[in-house]
Amino acid sequence: MGIRNAGFTDIMLYSGYQFDDLKARYQYIVELIDVLIDGRYMQGIETDYVWKGSANQNANIITQDALLRLRYNSYLKRRADKRRLQIVEDPQGIYIIGIPRQQDTEAIQIVMC
C-alpha cells in the first residue's frame, strides 16, 4: 500500500505474463493495481490501441473504483493514428516515455545510437 500512501490514485502495470498466472501466484500484488496489460510483446502484430505494444496483449481492468473503471474503459478502447512519445534526457541516460508503434522501433534505435 506504500505507493497508494504516496498519493498515486491509479496504477497501471505491464507484464509479459498472463493475468490468470499472475493472479494465481501474486494475488496480493494484483489486488494493488488498477489495470494490468498482460501478454508478451510480440513483434509483427501491430495494434492501433494506444496502451498496447502488440495486438495479442490484453487490458484487464481490476480496480473496484467505479469512476476509474469508466475512465479506463473509454481509454482502453482508444485508437490513435499516431502515438506521441516523450523523450527525456538526464545524467543517467535518455528515456522514451510512451509506447511507440512497432514500425517506429528501427527509427528510434537509429536516433538513440
Biopython code that builds the backbone (N, CA, C, O; Angstrom):
import numpy as np
from Bio.PDB.StructureBuilder import StructureBuilder

atoms = [
    (1, "MET", "N", (0.810, -1.192, 0.000)),
    (1, "MET", "CA", (0.000, 0.000, 0.000)),
    (1, "MET", "C", (0.858, 1.264, 0.000)),
    (1, "MET", "O", (0.314, 2.366, -0.071)),
    (2, "GLY", "N", (2.153, 1.139, 0.076)),
    (2, "GLY", "CA", (3.038, 2.291, 0.125)),
    (2, "GLY", "C", (2.851, 3.233, -1.041)),
    (2, "GLY", "O", (2.871, 4.449, -0.849)),
    (3, "ILE", "N", (2.673, 2.724, -2.226)),
    (3, "ILE", "CA", (2.535, 3.583, -3.398)),
    (3, "ILE", "C", (1.223, 4.366, -3.334)),
    (3, "ILE", "O", (1.172, 5.517, -3.767)),
    (4, "ARG", "N", (0.194, 3.772, -2.815)),
    (4, "ARG", "CA", (-1.081, 4.491, -2.635)),
    (4, "ARG", "C", (-0.912, 5.589, -1.586)),
    (4, "ARG", "O", (-1.427, 6.695, -1.750)),
    (5, "ASN", "N", (-0.194, 5.283, -0.514)),
    (5, "ASN", "CA", (0.043, 6.279, 0.532)),
    (5, "ASN", "C", (0.897, 7.439, 0.033)),
    (5, "ASN", "O", (0.877, 8.522, 0.618)),
    (6, "ALA", "N", (1.647, 7.218, -1.044)),
    (6, "ALA", "CA", (2.477, 8.275, -1.626)),
    (6, "ALA", "C", (1.654, 9.203, -2.525)),
    (6, "ALA", "O", (2.191, 10.163, -3.077)),
    (7, "GLY", "N", (0.361, 8.924, -2.673)),
    (7, "GLY", "CA", (-0.510, 9.818, -3.419)),
    (7, "GLY", "C", (-0.916, 9.341, -4.804)),
    (7, "GLY", "O", (-1.619, 10.061, -5.512)),
    (8, "PHE", "N", (-0.499, 8.160, -5.208)),
    (8, "PHE", "CA", (-0.896, 7.648, -6.521)),
    (8, "PHE", "C", (-2.323, 7.126, -6.445)),
    (8, "PHE", "O", (-2.649, 6.303, -5.590)),
    (9, "THR", "N", (-3.169, 7.610, -7.345)),
    (9, "THR", "CA", (-4.585, 7.249, -7.290)),
    (9, "THR", "C", (-4.972, 6.156, -8.269)),
    (9, "THR", "O", (-6.025, 5.537, -8.120)),
    (10, "ASP", "N", (-4.141, 5.913, -9.259)),
    (10, "ASP", "CA", (-4.391, 4.764, -10.137)),
    (10, "ASP", "C", (-3.058, 4.202, -10.623)),
    (10, "ASP", "O", (-2.106, 4.938, -10.884)),
    (11, "ILE", "N", (-3.021, 2.887, -10.735)),
    (11, "ILE", "CA", (-1.770, 2.196, -11.056)),
    (11, "ILE", "C", (-2.013, 1.247, -12.222)),
    (11, "ILE", "O", (-2.901, 0.395, -12.176)),
    (12, "MET", "N", (-1.204, 1.411, -13.271)),
    (12, "MET", "CA", (-1.247, 0.518, -14.429)),
    (12, "MET", "C", (0.075, -0.238, -14.473)),
    (12, "MET", "O", (1.145, 0.348, -14.309)),
    (13, "LEU", "N", (-0.012, -1.524, -14.692)),
    (13, "LEU", "CA", (1.166, -2.375, -14.711)),
    (13, "LEU", "C", (1.210, -3.150, -16.027)),
    (13, "LEU", "O", (0.192, -3.659, -16.497)),
    (14, "TYR", "N", (2.397, -3.229, -16.609)),
    (14, "TYR", "CA", (2.623, -4.041, -17.807)),
    (14, "TYR", "C", (3.367, -5.301, -17.391)),
    (14, "TYR", "O", (4.294, -5.245, -16.582)),
    (15, "SER", "N", (2.960, -6.433, -17.942)),
    (15, "SER", "CA", (3.648, -7.683, -17.654)),
    (15, "SER", "C", (3.571, -8.583, -18.880)),
    (15, "SER", "O", (2.558, -8.614, -19.579)),
    (16, "GLY", "N", (4.632, -9.298, -19.126)),
    (16, "GLY", "CA", (4.633, -10.277, -20.211)),
    (16, "GLY", "C", (3.890, -11.548, -19.833)),
    (16, "GLY", "O", (3.654, -12.415, -20.674)),
    (17, "TYR", "N", (3.528, -11.650, -18.572)),
    (17, "TYR", "CA", (2.808, -12.834, -18.103)),
    (17, "TYR", "C", (1.302, -12.627, -18.232)),
    (17, "TYR", "O", (0.831, -11.492, -18.306)),
    (18, "GLN", "N", (0.556, -13.714, -18.257)),
    (18, "GLN", "CA", (-0.897, -13.663, -18.365)),
    (18, "GLN", "C", (-1.522, -13.331, -17.015)),
    (18, "GLN", "O", (-1.004, -13.706, -15.964)),
    (19, "PHE", "N", (-2.637, -12.627, -17.067)),
    (19, "PHE", "CA", (-3.345, -12.197, -15.873)),
    (19, "PHE", "C", (-3.638, -13.358, -14.926)),
    (19, "PHE", "O", (-3.377, -13.257, -13.727)),
    (20, "ASP", "N", (-4.177, -14.457, -15.449)),
    (20, "ASP", "CA", (-4.537, -15.594, -14.587)),
    (20, "ASP", "C", (-3.325, -16.160, -13.860)),
    (20, "ASP", "O", (-3.423, -16.522, -12.688)),
    (21, "ASP", "N", (-2.183, -16.241, -14.539)),
    (21, "ASP", "CA", (-0.957, -16.736, -13.901)),
    (21, "ASP", "C", (-0.503, -15.800, -12.788)),
    (21, "ASP", "O", (-0.131, -16.246, -11.703)),
    (22, "LEU", "N", (-0.536, -14.501, -13.066)),
    (22, "LEU", "CA", (-0.128, -13.528, -12.056)),
    (22, "LEU", "C", (-1.071, -13.552, -10.860)),
    (22, "LEU", "O", (-0.631, -13.482, -9.712)),
    (23, "LYS", "N", (-2.352, -13.648, -11.129)),
    (23, "LYS", "CA", (-3.333, -13.657, -10.049)),
    (23, "LYS", "C", (-3.155, -14.890, -9.158)),
    (23, "LYS", "O", (-3.289, -14.809, -7.937)),
    (24, "ALA", "N", (-2.856, -16.016, -9.777)),
    (24, "ALA", "CA", (-2.662, -17.244, -9.005)),
    (24, "ALA", "C", (-1.406, -17.183, -8.142)),
    (24, "ALA", "O", (-1.406, -17.666, -7.010)),
    (25, "ARG", "N", (-0.357, -16.602, -8.662)),
    (25, "ARG", "CA", (0.925, -16.580, -7.943)),
    (25, "ARG", "C", (1.120, -15.343, -7.069)),
    (25, "ARG", "O", (1.757, -15.415, -6.019)),
    (26, "TYR", "N", (0.569, -14.209, -7.505)),
    (26, "TYR", "CA", (0.836, -12.943, -6.821)),
    (26, "TYR", "C", (-0.441, -12.149, -6.571)),
    (26, "TYR", "O", (-0.485, -10.948, -6.837)),
    (27, "GLN", "N", (-1.460, -12.796, -6.071)),
    (27, "GLN", "CA", (-2.742, -12.133, -5.872)),
    (27, "GLN", "C", (-2.614, -10.878, -5.023)),
    (27, "GLN", "O", (-3.296, -9.886, -5.283)),
    (28, "TYR", "N", (-1.754, -10.905, -4.017)),
    (28, "TYR", "CA", (-1.576, -9.750, -3.134)),
    (28, "TYR", "C", (-1.044, -8.535, -3.886)),
    (28, "TYR", "O", (-1.303, -7.401, -3.481)),
    (29, "ILE", "N", (-0.309, -8.749, -4.968)),
    (29, "ILE", "CA", (0.182, -7.636, -5.786)),
    (29, "ILE", "C", (-0.898, -7.204, -6.772)),
    (29, "ILE", "O", (-1.140, -6.010, -6.951)),
    (30, "VAL", "N", (-1.540, -8.166, -7.404)),
    (30, "VAL", "CA", (-2.583, -7.864, -8.385)),
    (30, "VAL", "C", (-3.684, -7.023, -7.751)),
    (30, "VAL", "O", (-4.247, -6.146, -8.406)),
    (31, "GLU", "N", (-3.992, -7.276, -6.505)),
    (31, "GLU", "CA", (-5.033, -6.516, -5.819)),
    (31, "GLU", "C", (-4.655, -5.050, -5.599)),
    (31, "GLU", "O", (-5.528, -4.228, -5.319)),
    (32, "LEU", "N", (-3.386, -4.714, -5.719)),
    (32, "LEU", "CA", (-2.927, -3.344, -5.501)),
    (32, "LEU", "C", (-2.932, -2.491, -6.765)),
    (32, "LEU", "O", (-2.734, -1.278, -6.694)),
    (33, "ILE", "N", (-3.156, -3.115, -7.922)),
    (33, "ILE", "CA", (-3.117, -2.358, -9.175)),
    (33, "ILE", "C", (-4.526, -2.159, -9.721)),
    (33, "ILE", "O", (-5.462, -2.859, -9.333)),
    (34, "ASP", "N", (-4.659, -1.204, -10.618)),
    (34, "ASP", "CA", (-5.964, -0.901, -11.190)),
    (34, "ASP", "C", (-6.156, -1.509, -12.570)),
    (34, "ASP", "O", (-7.248, -1.964, -12.912)),
    (35, "VAL", "N", (-5.097, -1.515, -13.356)),
    (35, "VAL", "CA", (-5.161, -2.062, -14.710)),
    (35, "VAL", "C", (-3.888, -2.857, -14.977)),
    (35, "VAL", "O", (-2.787, -2.427, -14.632)),
    (36, "LEU", "N", (-4.053, -4.008, -15.589)),
    (36, "LEU", "CA", (-2.918, -4.841, -15.981)),
    (36, "LEU", "C", (-2.967, -5.047, -17.488)),
    (36, "LEU", "O", (-3.961, -5.535, -18.025)),
    (37, "ILE", "N", (-1.884, -4.672, -18.167)),
    (37, "ILE", "CA", (-1.735, -5.009, -19.585)),
    (37, "ILE", "C", (-0.876, -6.260, -19.583)),
    (37, "ILE", "O", (0.300, -6.213, -19.221)),
    (38, "ASP", "N", (-1.465, -7.384, -19.990)),
    (38, "ASP", "CA", (-0.743, -8.647, -19.916)),
    (38, "ASP", "C", (-0.406, -9.181, -21.302)),
    (38, "ASP", "O", (-0.883, -8.674, -22.317)),
    (39, "GLY", "N", (0.419, -10.206, -21.319)),
    (39, "GLY", "CA", (0.831, -10.844, -22.567)),
    (39, "GLY", "C", (2.153, -10.305, -23.052)),
    (39, "GLY", "O", (2.454, -9.120, -22.905)),
    (40, "ARG", "N", (2.924, -11.174, -23.620)),
    (40, "ARG", "CA", (4.243, -10.790, -24.131)),
    (40, "ARG", "C", (4.110, -9.843, -25.320)),
    (40, "ARG", "O", (3.195, -9.965, -26.134)),
    (41, "TYR", "N", (5.032, -8.910, -25.399)),
    (41, "TYR", "CA", (5.127, -8.062, -26.573)),
    (41, "TYR", "C", (5.594, -8.944, -27.723)),
    (41, "TYR", "O", (6.564, -9.689, -27.583)),
    (42, "MET", "N", (4.911, -8.863, -28.850)),
    (42, "MET", "CA", (5.276, -9.685, -29.998)),
    (42, "MET", "C", (5.444, -8.803, -31.225)),
    (42, "MET", "O", (4.497, -8.172, -31.696)),
    (43, "GLN", "N", (6.673, -8.775, -31.730)),
    (43, "GLN", "CA", (6.980, -8.021, -32.943)),
    (43, "GLN", "C", (6.204, -8.633, -34.105)),
    (43, "GLN", "O", (6.114, -9.855, -34.226)),
    (44, "GLY", "N", (5.649, -7.784, -34.949)),
    (44, "GLY", "CA", (4.987, -8.267, -36.154)),
    (44, "GLY", "C", (3.466, -8.297, -36.053)),
    (44, "GLY", "O", (2.791, -8.524, -37.057)),
    (45, "ILE", "N", (2.915, -8.071, -34.864)),
    (45, "ILE", "CA", (1.455, -8.000, -34.754)),
    (45, "ILE", "C", (1.072, -6.645, -34.144)),
    (45, "ILE", "O", (0.709, -6.536, -32.973)),
    (46, "GLU", "N", (1.170, -5.636, -34.990)),
    (46, "GLU", "CA", (0.923, -4.233, -34.622)),
    (46, "GLU", "C", (-0.501, -4.061, -34.106)),
    (46, "GLU", "O", (-1.407, -4.802, -34.487)),
    (47, "THR", "N", (-0.682, -3.083, -33.245)),
    (47, "THR", "CA", (-2.003, -2.713, -32.758)),
    (47, "THR", "C", (-2.167, -1.207, -32.850)),
    (47, "THR", "O", (-1.189, -0.461, -32.801)),
    (48, "ASP", "N", (-3.393, -0.772, -32.983)),
    (48, "ASP", "CA", (-3.693, 0.655, -33.001)),
    (48, "ASP", "C", (-4.111, 1.170, -31.628)),
    (48, "ASP", "O", (-4.270, 2.375, -31.436)),
    (49, "TYR", "N", (-4.289, 0.258, -30.676)),
    (49, "TYR", "CA", (-4.694, 0.692, -29.339)),
    (49, "TYR", "C", (-3.525, 1.386, -28.660)),
    (49, "TYR", "O", (-2.389, 0.916, -28.720)),
    (50, "VAL", "N", (-3.814, 2.506, -28.015)),
    (50, "VAL", "CA", (-2.750, 3.383, -27.537)),
    (50, "VAL", "C", (-1.914, 2.796, -26.400)),
    (50, "VAL", "O", (-0.750, 3.172, -26.260)),
    (51, "TRP", "N", (-2.445, 1.906, -25.599)),
    (51, "TRP", "CA", (-1.689, 1.423, -24.444)),
    (51, "TRP", "C", (-1.167, 0.009, -24.617)),
    (51, "TRP", "O", (-0.724, -0.604, -23.645)),
    (52, "LYS", "N", (-1.208, -0.518, -25.814)),
    (52, "LYS", "CA", (-0.706, -1.871, -26.046)),
    (52, "LYS", "C", (0.419, -1.815, -27.068)),
    (52, "LYS", "O", (0.388, -1.010, -27.999)),
    (53, "GLY", "N", (1.407, -2.674, -26.884)),
    (53, "GLY", "CA", (2.530, -2.718, -27.805)),
    (53, "GLY", "C", (2.307, -3.670, -28.955)),
    (53, "GLY", "O", (2.832, -3.459, -30.048)),
    (54, "SER", "N", (1.524, -4.729, -28.721)),
    (54, "SER", "CA", (1.196, -5.678, -29.774)),
    (54, "SER", "C", (-0.236, -6.170, -29.577)),
    (54, "SER", "O", (-0.769, -6.134, -28.468)),
    (55, "ALA", "N", (-0.848, -6.628, -30.668)),
    (55, "ALA", "CA", (-2.272, -6.951, -30.669)),
    (55, "ALA", "C", (-2.644, -8.109, -29.743)),
    (55, "ALA", "O", (-3.809, -8.233, -29.365)),
    (56, "ASN", "N", (-1.704, -8.945, -29.376)),
    (56, "ASN", "CA", (-2.014, -10.083, -28.513)),
    (56, "ASN", "C", (-2.177, -9.695, -27.046)),
    (56, "ASN", "O", (-2.666, -10.494, -26.249)),
    (57, "GLN", "N", (-1.779, -8.495, -26.686)),
    (57, "GLN", "CA", (-1.859, -8.083, -25.291)),
    (57, "GLN", "C", (-3.297, -7.739, -24.900)),
    (57, "GLN", "O", (-4.089, -7.282, -25.724)),
    (58, "ASN", "N", (-3.614, -7.968, -23.628)),
    (58, "ASN", "CA", (-4.955, -7.719, -23.109)),
    (58, "ASN", "C", (-4.910, -6.656, -22.030)),
    (58, "ASN", "O", (-3.937, -6.557, -21.283)),
    (59, "ALA", "N", (-5.963, -5.867, -21.951)),
    (59, "ALA", "CA", (-6.106, -4.883, -20.887)),
    (59, "ALA", "C", (-7.115, -5.417, -19.887)),
    (59, "ALA", "O", (-8.275, -5.648, -20.226)),
    (60, "ASN", "N", (-6.674, -5.610, -18.663)),
    (60, "ASN", "CA", (-7.526, -6.130, -17.597)),
    (60, "ASN", "C", (-7.769, -5.023, -16.583)),
    (60, "ASN", "O", (-6.847, -4.587, -15.893)),
    (61, "ILE", "N", (-9.011, -4.572, -16.498)),
    (61, "ILE", "CA", (-9.356, -3.535, -15.527)),
    (61, "ILE", "C", (-9.706, -4.249, -14.233)),
    (61, "ILE", "O", (-10.661, -5.023, -14.172)),
    (62, "ILE", "N", (-8.923, -3.978, -13.205)),
    (62, "ILE", "CA", (-9.047, -4.685, -11.940)),
    (62, "ILE", "C", (-9.700, -3.815, -10.866)),
    (62, "ILE", "O", (-10.350, -4.335, -9.960)),
    (63, "THR", "N", (-9.535, -2.515, -10.961)),
    (63, "THR", "CA", (-9.998, -1.608, -9.912)),
    (63, "THR", "C", (-11.467, -1.813, -9.582)),
    (63, "THR", "O", (-12.263, -2.192, -10.441)),
    (64, "GLN", "N", (-11.813, -1.562, -8.338)),
    (64, "GLN", "CA", (-13.207, -1.593, -7.896)),
    (64, "GLN", "C", (-13.817, -0.194, -7.898)),
    (64, "GLN", "O", (-15.019, -0.040, -7.685)),
    (65, "ASP", "N", (-12.995, 0.822, -8.137)),
    (65, "ASP", "CA", (-13.442, 2.209, -8.172)),
    (65, "ASP", "C", (-14.266, 2.425, -9.448)),
    (65, "ASP", "O", (-13.731, 2.337, -10.554)),
    (66, "ALA", "N", (-15.553, 2.704, -9.296)),
    (66, "ALA", "CA", (-16.466, 2.808, -10.441)),
    (66, "ALA", "C", (-16.067, 3.918, -11.411)),
    (66, "ALA", "O", (-16.112, 3.720, -12.625)),
    (67, "LEU", "N", (-15.679, 5.074, -10.895)),
    (67, "LEU", "CA", (-15.282, 6.181, -11.759)),
    (67, "LEU", "C", (-14.016, 5.845, -12.545)),
    (67, "LEU", "O", (-13.917, 6.143, -13.735)),
    (68, "LEU", "N", (-13.065, 5.231, -11.882)),
    (68, "LEU", "CA", (-11.821, 4.833, -12.536)),
    (68, "LEU", "C", (-12.086, 3.762, -13.591)),
    (68, "LEU", "O", (-11.472, 3.788, -14.657)),
    (69, "ARG", "N", (-12.984, 2.827, -13.314)),
    (69, "ARG", "CA", (-13.357, 1.796, -14.298)),
    (69, "ARG", "C", (-13.923, 2.445, -15.566)),
    (69, "ARG", "O", (-13.561, 2.070, -16.681)),
    (70, "LEU", "N", (-14.809, 3.417, -15.380)),
    (70, "LEU", "CA", (-15.391, 4.119, -16.531)),
    (70, "LEU", "C", (-14.315, 4.818, -17.350)),
    (70, "LEU", "O", (-14.304, 4.737, -18.579)),
    (71, "ARG", "N", (-13.419, 5.499, -16.663)),
    (71, "ARG", "CA", (-12.350, 6.223, -17.356)),
    (71, "ARG", "C", (-11.466, 5.257, -18.134)),
    (71, "ARG", "O", (-11.172, 5.494, -19.306)),
    (72, "TYR", "N", (-11.041, 4.172, -17.496)),
    (72, "TYR", "CA", (-10.183, 3.208, -18.188)),
    (72, "TYR", "C", (-10.911, 2.527, -19.338)),
    (72, "TYR", "O", (-10.306, 2.283, -20.383)),
    (73, "ASN", "N", (-12.184, 2.216, -19.176)),
    (73, "ASN", "CA", (-12.938, 1.594, -20.269)),
    (73, "ASN", "C", (-12.927, 2.470, -21.504)),
    (73, "ASN", "O", (-12.802, 1.962, -22.619)),
    (74, "SER", "N", (-13.056, 3.771, -21.330)),
    (74, "SER", "CA", (-13.039, 4.647, -22.507)),
    (74, "SER", "C", (-11.635, 4.769, -23.092)),
    (74, "SER", "O", (-11.480, 4.773, -24.313)),
    (75, "TYR", "N", (-10.612, 4.867, -22.245)),
    (75, "TYR", "CA", (-9.240, 4.986, -22.740)),
    (75, "TYR", "C", (-8.748, 3.718, -23.416)),
    (75, "TYR", "O", (-8.041, 3.785, -24.421)),
    (76, "LEU", "N", (-9.110, 2.577, -22.882)),
    (76, "LEU", "CA", (-8.579, 1.322, -23.412)),
    (76, "LEU", "C", (-9.149, 0.969, -24.773)),
    (76, "LEU", "O", (-8.605, 0.109, -25.466)),
    (77, "LYS", "N", (-10.230, 1.616, -25.165)),
    (77, "LYS", "CA", (-10.797, 1.380, -26.497)),
    (77, "LYS", "C", (-10.299, 2.410, -27.503)),
    (77, "LYS", "O", (-10.674, 2.378, -28.675)),
    (78, "ARG", "N", (-9.461, 3.313, -27.039)),
    (78, "ARG", "CA", (-8.974, 4.411, -27.862)),
    (78, "ARG", "C", (-7.923, 3.927, -28.857)),
    (78, "ARG", "O", (-7.017, 3.169, -28.510)),
    (79, "ARG", "N", (-8.063, 4.376, -30.085)),
    (79, "ARG", "CA", (-7.074, 4.085, -31.125)),
    (79, "ARG", "C", (-6.431, 5.403, -31.530)),
    (79, "ARG", "O", (-7.029, 6.471, -31.401)),
    (80, "ALA", "N", (-5.220, 5.309, -32.014)),
    (80, "ALA", "CA", (-4.517, 6.537, -32.399)),
    (80, "ALA", "C", (-3.884, 6.385, -33.766)),
    (80, "ALA", "O", (-3.299, 5.349, -34.081)),
    (81, "ASP", "N", (-4.006, 7.434, -34.581)),
    (81, "ASP", "CA", (-3.334, 7.441, -35.876)),
    (81, "ASP", "C", (-1.829, 7.512, -35.679)),
    (81, "ASP", "O", (-1.064, 6.848, -36.379)),
    (82, "LYS", "N", (-1.420, 8.319, -34.724)),
    (82, "LYS", "CA", (-0.010, 8.398, -34.396)),
    (82, "LYS", "C", (0.122, 8.445, -32.884)),
    (82, "LYS", "O", (-0.769, 8.922, -32.182)),
    (83, "ARG", "N", (1.208, 7.961, -32.412)),
    (83, "ARG", "CA", (1.443, 7.940, -30.975)),
    (83, "ARG", "C", (2.461, 9.002, -30.617)),
    (83, "ARG", "O", (3.461, 9.190, -31.311)),
    (84, "ARG", "N", (2.198, 9.671, -29.558)),
    (84, "ARG", "CA", (3.127, 10.695, -29.095)),
    (84, "ARG", "C", (4.039, 10.095, -28.044)),
    (84, "ARG", "O", (3.602, 9.401, -27.127)),
    (85, "LEU", "N", (5.305, 10.381, -28.205)),
    (85, "LEU", "CA", (6.304, 9.888, -27.265)),
    (85, "LEU", "C", (6.964, 11.077, -26.593)),
    (85, "LEU", "O", (7.087, 12.152, -27.180)),
    (86, "GLN", "N", (7.377, 10.874, -25.379)),
    (86, "GLN", "CA", (8.121, 11.899, -24.660)),
    (86, "GLN", "C", (9.549, 11.407, -24.515)),
    (86, "GLN", "O", (9.781, 10.293, -24.048)),
    (87, "ILE", "N", (10.513, 12.236, -24.916)),
    (87, "ILE", "CA", (11.920, 11.882, -24.801)),
    (87, "ILE", "C", (12.509, 12.705, -23.660)),
    (87, "ILE", "O", (12.418, 13.933, -23.655)),
    (88, "VAL", "N", (13.107, 12.020, -22.701)),
    (88, "VAL", "CA", (13.648, 12.682, -21.517)),
    (88, "VAL", "C", (15.126, 12.348, -21.424)),
    (88, "VAL", "O", (15.518, 11.185, -21.523)),
    (89, "GLU", "N", (15.933, 13.364, -21.235)),
    (89, "GLU", "CA", (17.370, 13.164, -21.057)),
    (89, "GLU", "C", (17.743, 13.610, -19.651)),
    (89, "GLU", "O", (17.375, 14.698, -19.210)),
    (90, "ASP", "N", (18.470, 12.763, -18.966)),
    (90, "ASP", "CA", (19.007, 13.145, -17.658)),
    (90, "ASP", "C", (20.432, 12.608, -17.562)),
    (90, "ASP", "O", (20.885, 11.932, -18.486)),
    (91, "PRO", "N", (21.140, 12.882, -16.494)),
    (91, "PRO", "CA", (22.549, 12.459, -16.401)),
    (91, "PRO", "C", (22.773, 10.951, -16.557)),
    (91, "PRO", "O", (23.872, 10.517, -16.902)),
    (92, "GLN", "N", (21.737, 10.160, -16.303)),
    (92, "GLN", "CA", (21.892, 8.707, -16.394)),
    (92, "GLN", "C", (21.536, 8.150, -17.763)),
    (92, "GLN", "O", (21.775, 6.970, -18.018)),
    (93, "GLY", "N", (20.978, 8.953, -18.642)),
    (93, "GLY", "CA", (20.664, 8.452, -19.971)),
    (93, "GLY", "C", (19.472, 9.147, -20.592)),
    (93, "GLY", "O", (18.985, 10.162, -20.096)),
    (94, "ILE", "N", (19.018, 8.573, -21.692)),
    (94, "ILE", "CA", (17.861, 9.076, -22.423)),
    (94, "ILE", "C", (16.751, 8.049, -22.286)),
    (94, "ILE", "O", (16.981, 6.849, -22.438)),
    (95, "TYR", "N", (15.543, 8.528, -21.999)),
    (95, "TYR", "CA", (14.409, 7.641, -21.791)),
    (95, "TYR", "C", (13.281, 8.019, -22.737)),
    (95, "TYR", "O", (13.055, 9.199, -23.007)),
    (96, "ILE", "N", (12.586, 7.029, -23.231)),
    (96, "ILE", "CA", (11.407, 7.254, -24.055)),
    (96, "ILE", "C", (10.209, 6.864, -23.211)),
    (96, "ILE", "O", (10.122, 5.743, -22.709)),
    (97, "ILE", "N", (9.293, 7.797, -23.062)),
    (97, "ILE", "CA", (8.084, 7.544, -22.293)),
    (97, "ILE", "C", (6.934, 7.435, -23.275)),
    (97, "ILE", "O", (6.673, 8.363, -24.041)),
    (98, "GLY", "N", (6.261, 6.324, -23.254)),
    (98, "GLY", "CA", (5.162, 6.071, -24.165)),
    (98, "GLY", "C", (5.391, 4.750, -24.879)),
    (98, "GLY", "O", (6.400, 4.079, -24.668)),
    (99, "ILE", "N", (4.458, 4.398, -25.710)),
    (99, "ILE", "CA", (4.537, 3.131, -26.434)),
    (99, "ILE", "C", (4.632, 3.438, -27.922)),
    (99, "ILE", "O", (3.645, 3.850, -28.531)),
    (100, "PRO", "N", (5.808, 3.243, -28.515)),
    (100, "PRO", "CA", (5.951, 3.521, -29.949)),
    (100, "PRO", "C", (5.258, 2.450, -30.787)),
    (100, "PRO", "O", (5.040, 1.328, -30.329)),
    (101, "ARG", "N", (4.924, 2.806, -31.989)),
    (101, "ARG", "CA", (4.429, 1.797, -32.939)),
    (101, "ARG", "C", (5.588, 0.875, -33.291)),
    (101, "ARG", "O", (6.747, 1.288, -33.261)),
    (102, "GLN", "N", (5.283, -0.340, -33.616)),
    (102, "GLN", "CA", (6.333, -1.289, -33.955)),
    (102, "GLN", "C", (7.161, -0.796, -35.134)),
    (102, "GLN", "O", (8.378, -0.979, -35.153)),
    (103, "GLN", "N", (6.525, -0.180, -36.101)),
    (103, "GLN", "CA", (7.250, 0.293, -37.285)),
    (103, "GLN", "C", (8.210, 1.435, -36.955)),
    (103, "GLN", "O", (9.094, 1.742, -37.755)),
    (104, "ASP", "N", (8.052, 2.068, -35.794)),
    (104, "ASP", "CA", (8.933, 3.163, -35.401)),
    (104, "ASP", "C", (10.161, 2.692, -34.628)),
    (104, "ASP", "O", (11.076, 3.479, -34.388)),
    (105, "THR", "N", (10.193, 1.456, -34.246)),
    (105, "THR", "CA", (11.270, 0.937, -33.412)),
    (105, "THR", "C", (12.638, 1.124, -34.058)),
    (105, "THR", "O", (13.582, 1.531, -33.381)),
    (106, "GLU", "N", (12.765, 0.841, -35.331)),
    (106, "GLU", "CA", (14.057, 0.964, -36.015)),
    (106, "GLU", "C", (14.523, 2.417, -36.033)),
    (106, "GLU", "O", (15.700, 2.694, -35.801)),
    (107, "ALA", "N", (13.605, 3.348, -36.309)),
    (107, "ALA", "CA", (13.964, 4.767, -36.337)),
    (107, "ALA", "C", (14.409, 5.233, -34.947)),
    (107, "ALA", "O", (15.336, 6.034, -34.832)),
    (108, "ILE", "N", (13.769, 4.748, -33.920)),
    (108, "ILE", "CA", (14.147, 5.119, -32.552)),
    (108, "ILE", "C", (15.536, 4.593, -32.235)),
    (108, "ILE", "O", (16.335, 5.289, -31.609)),
    (109, "GLN", "N", (15.828, 3.386, -32.654)),
    (109, "GLN", "CA", (17.150, 2.807, -32.410)),
    (109, "GLN", "C", (18.239, 3.613, -33.092)),
    (109, "GLN", "O", (19.314, 3.807, -32.523)),
    (110, "ILE", "N", (17.979, 4.082, -34.297)),
    (110, "ILE", "CA", (18.958, 4.875, -35.034)),
    (110, "ILE", "C", (19.209, 6.192, -34.315)),
    (110, "ILE", "O", (20.359, 6.605, -34.165)),
    (111, "VAL", "N", (18.157, 6.851, -33.874)),
    (111, "VAL", "CA", (18.269, 8.137, -33.170)),
    (111, "VAL", "C", (19.006, 7.957, -31.857)),
    (111, "VAL", "O", (19.807, 8.813, -31.478)),
    (112, "MET", "N", (18.754, 6.869, -31.159)),
    (112, "MET", "CA", (19.347, 6.649, -29.846)),
    (112, "MET", "C", (20.838, 6.290, -29.915)),
    (112, "MET", "O", (21.549, 6.431, -28.921)),
    (113, "CYS", "N", (21.305, 5.840, -31.049)),
    (113, "CYS", "CA", (22.708, 5.411, -31.157)),
    (113, "CYS", "C", (23.656, 6.541, -31.314)),
    (113, "CYS", "O", (24.863, 6.324, -31.415)),
]
sb = StructureBuilder()
sb.init_structure("model")
sb.init_model(0)
sb.init_chain("A")
sb.init_seg("    ")
for serial, (resi, resn, name, xyz) in enumerate(atoms, 1):
    if name == "N":
        sb.init_residue(resn, " ", resi, " ")
    sb.init_atom(name, np.array(xyz, "f"), 0.0, 1.0, " ", f" {name:<3s}", serial, name[0])
structure = sb.get_structure()
